[in-house]
Amino acid sequence: MNHAKPIPSPTDDDFVRLPGLFRRWEIEQVVDPGVDFHLEKAGESSDGTPLFAVYRRERTTSSGNPNPKKEQ
């Protein structure tokens, strides 16, 4: 049984692109729990290292509030 969810598209209104391009080992510096991420290959640096564009969005709960502990 496959429970996989569709991969989100970075063109969704709620995805925001982080500024800059990231090397694979730099991505861990921008990853946070409770946030959805989308990565896209975005070329190579002058030394041939792959670069990635990073998009993020806050997860929403069933109430629509991305952080149920935070007051609106």
PyMOL Python script that loads the backbone (N, CA, C, O; Angstrom):
from pymol import cmd

cmd.read_pdbstr("""\
ATOM      1  N   MET A   1       0.846  -1.166   0.000  1.00  0.00           N
ATOM      2  CA  MET A   1       0.000   0.000   0.000  1.00  0.00           C
ATOM      3  C   MET A   1       0.893   1.231   0.000  1.00  0.00           C
ATOM      4  O   MET A   1       1.818   1.327   0.806  1.00  0.00           O
ATOM      5  N   ASN A   2       0.624   2.166  -0.892  1.00  0.00           N
ATOM      6  CA  ASN A   2       1.452   3.351  -1.042  1.00  0.00           C
ATOM      7  C   ASN A   2       0.761   4.541  -0.380  1.00  0.00           C
ATOM      8  O   ASN A   2      -0.326   4.952  -0.786  1.00  0.00           O
ATOM      9  N   HIS A   3       1.423   5.090   0.660  1.00  0.00           N
ATOM     10  CA  HIS A   3       0.877   6.246   1.374  1.00  0.00           C
ATOM     11  C   HIS A   3       1.619   7.524   1.029  1.00  0.00           C
ATOM     12  O   HIS A   3       1.478   8.531   1.722  1.00  0.00           O
ATOM     13  N   ALA A   4       2.399   7.494  -0.023  1.00  0.00           N
ATOM     14  CA  ALA A   4       3.193   8.672  -0.385  1.00  0.00           C
ATOM     15  C   ALA A   4       2.283   9.821  -0.798  1.00  0.00           C
ATOM     16  O   ALA A   4       1.293   9.639  -1.507  1.00  0.00           O
ATOM     17  N   LYS A   5       2.649  11.001  -0.335  1.00  0.00           N
ATOM     18  CA  LYS A   5       1.918  12.210  -0.711  1.00  0.00           C
ATOM     19  C   LYS A   5       2.552  12.786  -1.968  1.00  0.00           C
ATOM     20  O   LYS A   5       3.745  12.589  -2.198  1.00  0.00           O
ATOM     21  N   PRO A   6       1.788  13.487  -2.778  1.00  0.00           N
ATOM     22  CA  PRO A   6       2.377  14.100  -3.972  1.00  0.00           C
ATOM     23  C   PRO A   6       3.454  15.096  -3.590  1.00  0.00           C
ATOM     24  O   PRO A   6       3.360  15.756  -2.555  1.00  0.00           O
ATOM     25  N   ILE A   7       4.464  15.204  -4.416  1.00  0.00           N
ATOM     26  CA  ILE A   7       5.539  16.156  -4.172  1.00  0.00           C
ATOM     27  C   ILE A   7       4.997  17.558  -4.409  1.00  0.00           C
ATOM     28  O   ILE A   7       4.429  17.837  -5.465  1.00  0.00           O
ATOM     29  N   PRO A   8       5.172  18.451  -3.415  1.00  0.00           N
ATOM     30  CA  PRO A   8       4.643  19.799  -3.589  1.00  0.00           C
ATOM     31  C   PRO A   8       5.397  20.558  -4.668  1.00  0.00           C
ATOM     32  O   PRO A   8       6.586  20.337  -4.896  1.00  0.00           O
ATOM     33  N   SER A   9       4.686  21.442  -5.315  1.00  0.00           N
ATOM     34  CA  SER A   9       5.287  22.257  -6.364  1.00  0.00           C
ATOM     35  C   SER A   9       5.747  23.588  -5.785  1.00  0.00           C
ATOM     36  O   SER A   9       5.014  24.207  -5.014  1.00  0.00           O
ATOM     37  N   PRO A  10       6.951  24.043  -6.143  1.00  0.00           N
ATOM     38  CA  PRO A  10       7.392  25.328  -5.612  1.00  0.00           C
ATOM     39  C   PRO A  10       6.620  26.498  -6.177  1.00  0.00           C
ATOM     40  O   PRO A  10       6.817  27.630  -5.734  1.00  0.00           O
ATOM     41  N   THR A  11       5.748  26.264  -7.140  1.00  0.00           N
ATOM     42  CA  THR A  11       4.951  27.354  -7.689  1.00  0.00           C
ATOM     43  C   THR A  11       3.709  27.605  -6.844  1.00  0.00           C
ATOM     44  O   THR A  11       2.988  28.573  -7.081  1.00  0.00           O
ATOM     45  N   ASP A  12       3.447  26.731  -5.844  1.00  0.00           N
ATOM     46  CA  ASP A  12       2.331  26.989  -4.932  1.00  0.00           C
ATOM     47  C   ASP A  12       2.562  28.333  -4.254  1.00  0.00           C
ATOM     48  O   ASP A  12       3.702  28.697  -3.968  1.00  0.00           O
ATOM     49  N   ASP A  13       1.490  29.068  -3.999  1.00  0.00           N
ATOM     50  CA  ASP A  13       1.609  30.401  -3.409  1.00  0.00           C
ATOM     51  C   ASP A  13       2.282  30.397  -2.045  1.00  0.00           C
ATOM     52  O   ASP A  13       2.893  31.394  -1.660  1.00  0.00           O
ATOM     53  N   ASP A  14       2.183  29.300  -1.311  1.00  0.00           N
ATOM     54  CA  ASP A  14       2.723  29.300   0.038  1.00  0.00           C
ATOM     55  C   ASP A  14       4.196  28.902   0.114  1.00  0.00           C
ATOM     56  O   ASP A  14       4.779  28.960   1.196  1.00  0.00           O
ATOM     57  N   PHE A  15       4.816  28.502  -0.995  1.00  0.00           N
ATOM     58  CA  PHE A  15       6.257  28.223  -1.002  1.00  0.00           C
ATOM     59  C   PHE A  15       7.010  29.526  -1.245  1.00  0.00           C
ATOM     60  O   PHE A  15       6.635  30.325  -2.102  1.00  0.00           O
ATOM     61  N   VAL A  16       8.076  29.725  -0.477  1.00  0.00           N
ATOM     62  CA  VAL A  16       8.908  30.913  -0.609  1.00  0.00           C
ATOM     63  C   VAL A  16      10.333  30.444  -0.877  1.00  0.00           C
ATOM     64  O   VAL A  16      10.855  29.580  -0.172  1.00  0.00           O
ATOM     65  N   ARG A  17      10.954  31.018  -1.895  1.00  0.00           N
ATOM     66  CA  ARG A  17      12.325  30.630  -2.207  1.00  0.00           C
ATOM     67  C   ARG A  17      13.290  31.346  -1.274  1.00  0.00           C
ATOM     68  O   ARG A  17      13.209  32.560  -1.087  1.00  0.00           O
ATOM     69  N   LEU A  18      14.200  30.578  -0.695  1.00  0.00           N
ATOM     70  CA  LEU A  18      15.247  31.180   0.114  1.00  0.00           C
ATOM     71  C   LEU A  18      16.242  31.858  -0.815  1.00  0.00           C
ATOM     72  O   LEU A  18      16.541  31.327  -1.884  1.00  0.00           O
ATOM     73  N   PRO A  19      16.757  33.013  -0.433  1.00  0.00           N
ATOM     74  CA  PRO A  19      17.702  33.703  -1.310  1.00  0.00           C
ATOM     75  C   PRO A  19      19.001  32.920  -1.460  1.00  0.00           C
ATOM     76  O   PRO A  19      19.462  32.276  -0.517  1.00  0.00           O
ATOM     77  N   GLY A  20      19.574  32.982  -2.630  1.00  0.00           N
ATOM     78  CA  GLY A  20      20.854  32.340  -2.889  1.00  0.00           C
ATOM     79  C   GLY A  20      20.710  30.918  -3.388  1.00  0.00           C
ATOM     80  O   GLY A  20      19.605  30.388  -3.509  1.00  0.00           O
ATOM     81  N   LEU A  21      21.848  30.315  -3.674  1.00  0.00           N
ATOM     82  CA  LEU A  21      21.929  28.918  -4.080  1.00  0.00           C
ATOM     83  C   LEU A  21      22.774  28.188  -3.052  1.00  0.00           C
ATOM     84  O   LEU A  21      23.675  28.773  -2.451  1.00  0.00           O
ATOM     85  N   PHE A  22      22.484  26.913  -2.851  1.00  0.00           N
ATOM     86  CA  PHE A  22      23.109  26.161  -1.781  1.00  0.00           C
ATOM     87  C   PHE A  22      23.833  24.928  -2.311  1.00  0.00           C
ATOM     88  O   PHE A  22      23.362  24.264  -3.234  1.00  0.00           O
ATOM     89  N   ARG A  23      24.980  24.635  -1.717  1.00  0.00           N
ATOM     90  CA  ARG A  23      25.660  23.367  -1.966  1.00  0.00           C
ATOM     91  C   ARG A  23      24.995  22.320  -1.090  1.00  0.00           C
ATOM     92  O   ARG A  23      24.367  22.661  -0.088  1.00  0.00           O
ATOM     93  N   ARG A  24      25.122  21.056  -1.451  1.00  0.00           N
ATOM     94  CA  ARG A  24      24.445  19.972  -0.743  1.00  0.00           C
ATOM     95  C   ARG A  24      24.717  20.028   0.760  1.00  0.00           C
ATOM     96  O   ARG A  24      23.791  19.849   1.550  1.00  0.00           O
ATOM     97  N   TRP A  25      25.959  20.272   1.175  1.00  0.00           N
ATOM     98  CA  TRP A  25      26.295  20.260   2.599  1.00  0.00           C
ATOM     99  C   TRP A  25      25.833  21.515   3.325  1.00  0.00           C
ATOM    100  O   TRP A  25      25.889  21.557   4.554  1.00  0.00           O
ATOM    101  N   GLU A  26      25.382  22.535   2.612  1.00  0.00           N
ATOM    102  CA  GLU A  26      24.868  23.748   3.251  1.00  0.00           C
ATOM    103  C   GLU A  26      23.369  23.663   3.532  1.00  0.00           C
ATOM    104  O   GLU A  26      22.836  24.450   4.315  1.00  0.00           O
ATOM    105  N   ILE A  27      22.698  22.724   2.902  1.00  0.00           N
ATOM    106  CA  ILE A  27      21.239  22.624   3.047  1.00  0.00           C
ATOM    107  C   ILE A  27      20.848  22.340   4.489  1.00  0.00           C
ATOM    108  O   ILE A  27      19.808  22.818   4.943  1.00  0.00           O
ATOM    109  N   GLU A  28      21.651  21.576   5.223  1.00  0.00           N
ATOM    110  CA  GLU A  28      21.320  21.263   6.614  1.00  0.00           C
ATOM    111  C   GLU A  28      21.245  22.522   7.479  1.00  0.00           C
ATOM    112  O   GLU A  28      20.636  22.485   8.548  1.00  0.00           O
ATOM    113  N   GLN A  29      21.831  23.611   7.058  1.00  0.00           N
ATOM    114  CA  GLN A  29      21.804  24.855   7.824  1.00  0.00           C
ATOM    115  C   GLN A  29      20.483  25.601   7.691  1.00  0.00           C
ATOM    116  O   GLN A  29      20.208  26.503   8.482  1.00  0.00           O
ATOM    117  N   VAL A  30      19.667  25.247   6.719  1.00  0.00           N
ATOM    118  CA  VAL A  30      18.396  25.943   6.517  1.00  0.00           C
ATOM    119  C   VAL A  30      17.181  25.067   6.782  1.00  0.00           C
ATOM    120  O   VAL A  30      16.050  25.544   6.691  1.00  0.00           O
ATOM    121  N   VAL A  31      17.389  23.795   7.108  1.00  0.00           N
ATOM    122  CA  VAL A  31      16.287  22.869   7.346  1.00  0.00           C
ATOM    123  C   VAL A  31      15.790  23.019   8.781  1.00  0.00           C
ATOM    124  O   VAL A  31      16.582  23.032   9.722  1.00  0.00           O
ATOM    125  N   ASP A  32      14.472  23.132   8.939  1.00  0.00           N
ATOM    126  CA  ASP A  32      13.830  23.238  10.246  1.00  0.00           C
ATOM    127  C   ASP A  32      12.744  22.175  10.352  1.00  0.00           C
ATOM    128  O   ASP A  32      12.111  21.841   9.350  1.00  0.00           O
ATOM    129  N   PRO A  33      12.516  21.637  11.555  1.00  0.00           N
ATOM    130  CA  PRO A  33      11.407  20.693  11.716  1.00  0.00           C
ATOM    131  C   PRO A  33      10.070  21.421  11.572  1.00  0.00           C
ATOM    132  O   PRO A  33       9.958  22.597  11.915  1.00  0.00           O
ATOM    133  N   GLY A  34       9.070  20.725  11.069  1.00  0.00           N
ATOM    134  CA  GLY A  34       7.741  21.299  10.922  1.00  0.00           C
ATOM    135  C   GLY A  34       7.571  22.189   9.714  1.00  0.00           C
ATOM    136  O   GLY A  34       6.582  22.915   9.612  1.00  0.00           O
ATOM    137  N   VAL A  35       8.524  22.144   8.792  1.00  0.00           N
ATOM    138  CA  VAL A  35       8.476  22.974   7.592  1.00  0.00           C
ATOM    139  C   VAL A  35       8.671  22.065   6.385  1.00  0.00           C
ATOM    140  O   VAL A  35       9.496  21.152   6.421  1.00  0.00           O
ATOM    141  N   ASP A  36       7.919  22.308   5.327  1.00  0.00           N
ATOM    142  CA  ASP A  36       8.078  21.549   4.085  1.00  0.00           C
ATOM    143  C   ASP A  36       9.110  22.236   3.211  1.00  0.00           C
ATOM    144  O   ASP A  36       9.164  23.464   3.137  1.00  0.00           O
ATOM    145  N   PHE A  37       9.926  21.430   2.551  1.00  0.00           N
ATOM    146  CA  PHE A  37      10.958  21.958   1.668  1.00  0.00           C
ATOM    147  C   PHE A  37      10.851  21.345   0.290  1.00  0.00           C
ATOM    148  O   PHE A  37      10.395  20.212   0.135  1.00  0.00           O
ATOM    149  N   HIS A  38      11.270  22.091  -0.698  1.00  0.00           N
ATOM    150  CA  HIS A  38      11.368  21.611  -2.074  1.00  0.00           C
ATOM    151  C   HIS A  38      12.732  22.071  -2.578  1.00  0.00           C
ATOM    152  O   HIS A  38      13.079  23.245  -2.459  1.00  0.00           O
ATOM    153  N   LEU A  39      13.502  21.142  -3.140  1.00  0.00           N
ATOM    154  CA  LEU A  39      14.831  21.460  -3.665  1.00  0.00           C
ATOM    155  C   LEU A  39      14.825  21.262  -5.170  1.00  0.00           C
ATOM    156  O   LEU A  39      14.213  20.325  -5.683  1.00  0.00           O
ATOM    157  N   GLU A  40      15.511  22.154  -5.871  1.00  0.00           N
ATOM    158  CA  GLU A  40      15.670  22.024  -7.318  1.00  0.00           C
ATOM    159  C   GLU A  40      17.125  22.219  -7.675  1.00  0.00           C
ATOM    160  O   GLU A  40      17.784  23.117  -7.152  1.00  0.00           O
ATOM    161  N   LYS A  41      17.625  21.386  -8.556  1.00  0.00           N
ATOM    162  CA  LYS A  41      18.979  21.584  -9.043  1.00  0.00           C
ATOM    163  C   LYS A  41      19.008  22.913  -9.805  1.00  0.00           C
ATOM    164  O   LYS A  41      18.124  23.203 -10.611  1.00  0.00           O
ATOM    165  N   ALA A  42      20.048  23.717  -9.531  1.00  0.00           N
ATOM    166  CA  ALA A  42      20.092  25.059 -10.108  1.00  0.00           C
ATOM    167  C   ALA A  42      21.455  25.359 -10.727  1.00  0.00           C
ATOM    168  O   ALA A  42      21.923  26.498 -10.686  1.00  0.00           O
ATOM    169  N   GLY A  43      22.083  24.350 -11.292  1.00  0.00           N
ATOM    170  CA  GLY A  43      23.353  24.574 -11.966  1.00  0.00           C
ATOM    171  C   GLY A  43      24.542  24.077 -11.168  1.00  0.00           C
ATOM    172  O   GLY A  43      24.414  23.247 -10.268  1.00  0.00           O
ATOM    173  N   GLU A  44      25.702  24.610 -11.525  1.00  0.00           N
ATOM    174  CA  GLU A  44      26.955  24.210 -10.878  1.00  0.00           C
ATOM    175  C   GLU A  44      27.801  25.439 -10.597  1.00  0.00           C
ATOM    176  O   GLU A  44      27.703  26.453 -11.288  1.00  0.00           O
ATOM    177  N   SER A  45      28.636  25.330  -9.568  1.00  0.00           N
ATOM    178  CA  SER A  45      29.598  26.395  -9.283  1.00  0.00           C
ATOM    179  C   SER A  45      30.755  26.270 -10.272  1.00  0.00           C
ATOM    180  O   SER A  45      30.801  25.335 -11.071  1.00  0.00           O
ATOM    181  N   SER A  46      31.682  27.214 -10.213  1.00  0.00           N
ATOM    182  CA  SER A  46      32.802  27.202 -11.158  1.00  0.00           C
ATOM    183  C   SER A  46      33.685  25.957 -11.016  1.00  0.00           C
ATOM    184  O   SER A  46      34.379  25.577 -11.959  1.00  0.00           O
ATOM    185  N   ASP A  47      33.657  25.322  -9.834  1.00  0.00           N
ATOM    186  CA  ASP A  47      34.448  24.105  -9.651  1.00  0.00           C
ATOM    187  C   ASP A  47      33.658  22.823  -9.926  1.00  0.00           C
ATOM    188  O   ASP A  47      34.160  21.722  -9.703  1.00  0.00           O
ATOM    189  N   GLY A  48      32.415  22.970 -10.413  1.00  0.00           N
ATOM    190  CA  GLY A  48      31.612  21.811 -10.780  1.00  0.00           C
ATOM    191  C   GLY A  48      30.719  21.279  -9.673  1.00  0.00           C
ATOM    192  O   GLY A  48      30.041  20.271  -9.868  1.00  0.00           O
ATOM    193  N   THR A  49      30.700  21.934  -8.510  1.00  0.00           N
ATOM    194  CA  THR A  49      29.848  21.505  -7.403  1.00  0.00           C
ATOM    195  C   THR A  49      28.386  21.804  -7.731  1.00  0.00           C
ATOM    196  O   THR A  49      28.065  22.933  -8.102  1.00  0.00           O
ATOM    197  N   PRO A  50      27.481  20.809  -7.603  1.00  0.00           N
ATOM    198  CA  PRO A  50      26.058  21.067  -7.862  1.00  0.00           C
ATOM    199  C   PRO A  50      25.491  22.108  -6.893  1.00  0.00           C
ATOM    200  O   PRO A  50      25.813  22.103  -5.705  1.00  0.00           O
ATOM    201  N   LEU A  51      24.652  22.990  -7.413  1.00  0.00           N
ATOM    202  CA  LEU A  51      23.986  24.017  -6.613  1.00  0.00           C
ATOM    203  C   LEU A  51      22.485  23.778  -6.640  1.00  0.00           C
ATOM    204  O   LEU A  51      21.942  23.296  -7.634  1.00  0.00           O
ATOM    205  N   PHE A  52      21.813  24.121  -5.531  1.00  0.00           N
ATOM    206  CA  PHE A  52      20.383  23.879  -5.399  1.00  0.00           C
ATOM    207  C   PHE A  52      19.650  25.135  -4.958  1.00  0.00           C
ATOM    208  O   PHE A  52      20.146  25.903  -4.133  1.00  0.00           O
ATOM    209  N   ALA A  53      18.453  25.335  -5.522  1.00  0.00           N
ATOM    210  CA  ALA A  53      17.531  26.358  -5.053  1.00  0.00           C
ATOM    211  C   ALA A  53      16.658  25.687  -3.991  1.00  0.00           C
ATOM    212  O   ALA A  53      16.229  24.547  -4.174  1.00  0.00           O
ATOM    213  N   VAL A  54      16.391  26.385  -2.883  1.00  0.00           N
ATOM    214  CA  VAL A  54      15.612  25.829  -1.780  1.00  0.00           C
ATOM    215  C   VAL A  54      14.340  26.650  -1.609  1.00  0.00           C
ATOM    216  O   VAL A  54      14.389  27.876  -1.511  1.00  0.00           O
ATOM    217  N   TYR A  55      13.205  25.965  -1.574  1.00  0.00           N
ATOM    218  CA  TYR A  55      11.901  26.581  -1.317  1.00  0.00           C
ATOM    219  C   TYR A  55      11.369  26.006  -0.016  1.00  0.00           C
ATOM    220  O   TYR A  55      11.567  24.825   0.270  1.00  0.00           O
ATOM    221  N   ARG A  56      10.692  26.835   0.777  1.00  0.00           N
ATOM    222  CA  ARG A  56      10.117  26.337   2.029  1.00  0.00           C
ATOM    223  C   ARG A  56       8.712  26.879   2.214  1.00  0.00           C
ATOM    224  O   ARG A  56       8.345  27.917   1.663  1.00  0.00           O
ATOM    225  N   ARG A  57       7.936  26.150   3.003  1.00  0.00           N
ATOM    226  CA  ARG A  57       6.617  26.633   3.412  1.00  0.00           C
ATOM    227  C   ARG A  57       6.319  26.073   4.784  1.00  0.00           C
ATOM    228  O   ARG A  57       6.752  24.975   5.136  1.00  0.00           O
ATOM    229  N   GLU A  58       5.580  26.836   5.544  1.00  0.00           N
ATOM    230  CA  GLU A  58       5.155  26.391   6.866  1.00  0.00           C
ATOM    231  C   GLU A  58       4.049  25.366   6.695  1.00  0.00           C
ATOM    232  O   GLU A  58       3.187  25.516   5.829  1.00  0.00           O
ATOM    233  N   ARG A  59       4.069  24.335   7.510  1.00  0.00           N
ATOM    234  CA  ARG A  59       2.971  23.359   7.478  1.00  0.00           C
ATOM    235  C   ARG A  59       1.779  23.966   8.174  1.00  0.00           C
ATOM    236  O   ARG A  59       1.917  24.670   9.174  1.00  0.00           O
ATOM    237  N   THR A  60       0.604  23.688   7.637  1.00  0.00           N
ATOM    238  CA  THR A  60      -0.610  24.175   8.270  1.00  0.00           C
ATOM    239  C   THR A  60      -1.321  23.005   8.926  1.00  0.00           C
ATOM    240  O   THR A  60      -1.250  21.872   8.450  1.00  0.00           O
ATOM    241  N   THR A  61      -2.000  23.291  10.014  1.00  0.00           N
ATOM    242  CA  THR A  61      -2.801  22.286  10.694  1.00  0.00           C
ATOM    243  C   THR A  61      -4.193  22.312  10.090  1.00  0.00           C
ATOM    244  O   THR A  61      -4.475  23.119   9.205  1.00  0.00           O
ATOM    245  N   SER A  62      -5.048  21.447  10.556  1.00  0.00           N
ATOM    246  CA  SER A  62      -6.416  21.403  10.028  1.00  0.00           C
ATOM    247  C   SER A  62      -7.160  22.706  10.288  1.00  0.00           C
ATOM    248  O   SER A  62      -8.115  23.020   9.577  1.00  0.00           O
ATOM    249  N   SER A  63      -6.737  23.477  11.302  1.00  0.00           N
ATOM    250  CA  SER A  63      -7.380  24.760  11.581  1.00  0.00           C
ATOM    251  C   SER A  63      -6.871  25.864  10.672  1.00  0.00           C
ATOM    252  O   SER A  63      -7.406  26.973  10.676  1.00  0.00           O
ATOM    253  N   GLY A  64      -5.822  25.560   9.879  1.00  0.00           N
ATOM    254  CA  GLY A  64      -5.266  26.563   8.998  1.00  0.00           C
ATOM    255  C   GLY A  64      -4.163  27.376   9.645  1.00  0.00           C
ATOM    256  O   GLY A  64      -3.498  28.160   8.968  1.00  0.00           O
ATOM    257  N   ASN A  65      -3.955  27.205  10.946  1.00  0.00           N
ATOM    258  CA  ASN A  65      -2.911  27.928  11.659  1.00  0.00           C
ATOM    259  C   ASN A  65      -1.623  27.118  11.583  1.00  0.00           C
ATOM    260  O   ASN A  65      -1.602  25.986  12.068  1.00  0.00           O
ATOM    261  N   PRO A  66      -0.539  27.648  10.993  1.00  0.00           N
ATOM    262  CA  PRO A  66       0.689  26.864  10.859  1.00  0.00           C
ATOM    263  C   PRO A  66       1.327  26.519  12.193  1.00  0.00           C
ATOM    264  O   PRO A  66       2.067  25.538  12.272  1.00  0.00           O
ATOM    265  N   ASN A  67       1.073  27.280  13.233  1.00  0.00           N
ATOM    266  CA  ASN A  67       1.639  26.997  14.535  1.00  0.00           C
ATOM    267  C   ASN A  67       0.523  27.068  15.577  1.00  0.00           C
ATOM    268  O   ASN A  67       0.203  28.152  16.066  1.00  0.00           O
ATOM    269  N   PRO A  68      -0.074  25.915  15.924  1.00  0.00           N
ATOM    270  CA  PRO A  68      -1.239  25.955  16.805  1.00  0.00           C
ATOM    271  C   PRO A  68      -0.931  26.482  18.209  1.00  0.00           C
ATOM    272  O   PRO A  68      -1.854  26.895  18.911  1.00  0.00           O
ATOM    273  N   LYS A  69       0.328  26.482  18.641  1.00  0.00           N
ATOM    274  CA  LYS A  69       0.696  26.988  19.965  1.00  0.00           C
ATOM    275  C   LYS A  69       0.812  28.507  19.973  1.00  0.00           C
ATOM    276  O   LYS A  69       0.778  29.128  21.035  1.00  0.00           O
ATOM    277  N   LYS A  70       0.947  29.101  18.803  1.00  0.00           N
ATOM    278  CA  LYS A  70       1.114  30.544  18.692  1.00  0.00           C
ATOM    279  C   LYS A  70      -0.256  31.190  18.525  1.00  0.00           C
ATOM    280  O   LYS A  70      -1.053  30.757  17.693  1.00  0.00           O
ATOM    281  N   GLU A  71      -0.528  32.227  19.317  1.00  0.00           N
ATOM    282  CA  GLU A  71      -1.811  32.903  19.208  1.00  0.00           C
ATOM    283  C   GLU A  71      -1.876  33.732  17.946  1.00  0.00           C
ATOM    284  O   GLU A  71      -0.873  34.290  17.500  1.00  0.00           O
ATOM    285  N   GLN A  72      -3.050  33.808  17.382  1.00  0.00           N
ATOM    286  CA  GLN A  72      -3.231  34.586  16.152  1.00  0.00           C
ATOM    287  C   GLN A  72      -3.568  36.015  16.473  1.00  0.00           C
ATOM    288  O   GLN A  72      -3.757  36.824  15.564  1.00  0.00           O
TER     289      GLN A  72
END
""", "prot")
cmd.dss("prot")
cmd.show_as("cartoon", "prot")
cmd.util.cbc("prot")
cmd.orient("prot")
